[in-house]
Amino acid sequence: MADSIGKKNLRVTQIAEIAGVSASTVSKVINRRSDVSDETRQRIEKILEDIGYERKDVGNRRVAHVIDVVISYIDSCGTLELIRGASRYADELGVDVVMHETKPKGRYELFRRIMKRNPLGVILMLTDMTDEERQLFSDNGIPYVVFDLPKGAGDEYLSVGVDNWTGGLMAGRYLTDMGHRRIGVVTGPNDSEASCARLEGFKMALRAANIEVNDDLIRECDYMPKTAHHAALEMLSLNESPTAIFALNDLMAVGVYQAASERHIIIPDQLSVVGFDDVFPSRFLGPALTTVRQPFDIMMCKAMDLVYGYRDVNYEGVPRDRQRRVILSPELIVRDSVAALSQ
């Protein structure tokens, strides 16, 4: 077999091709992870033995009692709530949390430095990951957890999130129950699974109320107030402007408030607004914002539990949770930004 396979320094991807499995599965065997079937493990171990593979025994390296949290940029109070949750839960677990803010250009080198420290795991508040970055984590046997999965993501990720579809349904149902039929939406990026799920749940609420979905009232934004402000101005300038707007996060709802103010439109008398997240400053807006709450503190606790569940180190008293995706329930928080539509 050695002649057909090649030298002992074959890449993980080449070994995976020979074994007929994914590269991540080979990495799990190399790093002595437990979540591989016995049959597959034996097949890969035989190939490693035949080619004389020199295993870098990651499993025997000293594990730093640290969880790294990597953020693309601190852009919202939702991010701050997650960071606060990480700090609080880390104290309960007796571990340290290290925060990193990084841009895509320098991210791979940051990940390499994190790998050298061999932390318990990494929590990623990023909108994307490259194949090279995922492979780096896999090769080093370090679990990572993501929020806001990319669209079409599969089981390659450990993830924590809220039931975004149900949250969108709640917002849409509340507005239609209040008599609104012409409802605008400012979304997040269309490659965000969270944004797409919220929008689809909202559309389902409209269909359930026998309201036709009007694509002219849906504007793709980027979760930031500036783009939502511009989108809301466009919709409020239409001959038939919306009577309500659903913003897929609270920051964009702030942009909608600004647009309404510039058009001398009174919230909620002339325009109802619903947000998503329930973070600062939603309850302090004038009027206080009705929104769909994400349980950010619980989300971060669950993310850290997933790190422990998939780390091949036994920490007494810490639950070993082997589920790969945790979905938490949203809650509609009714305040003062929605009024019943006069018939």
Secondary structure, 3 states (H helix, E strand, C coil): CHHHHCCCCCCHHHHHHHHCCCHHHHHHHHCCCCCCCHHHHHHHHHHHHHHCCCCCCHHHCCCEEEEEEEECCCCCHHHHHHHHHHHHHHHHHCCEEEEEECCHHHHHHHHHHHHHHCEEEEEEECCCCCHHHHHHHHHHCCCEEECCCECCCCCCCEEEEECHHHHHHHHHHHHHHCCCCCEEEEECCCCEHHHHHHHHHHHHHHHHCCCCCCHHHEEECCCCHHHHHHHHHHHHCCCCCCCEEEECCHHHHHHHHHHHHHCCCCCCCCCEEEEEECCCCHHHCCCCCEEEECCHHHHHHHHHHHHHHHCCCCCCCCCCCCCCEEEECCEEECCCCCCCCCC
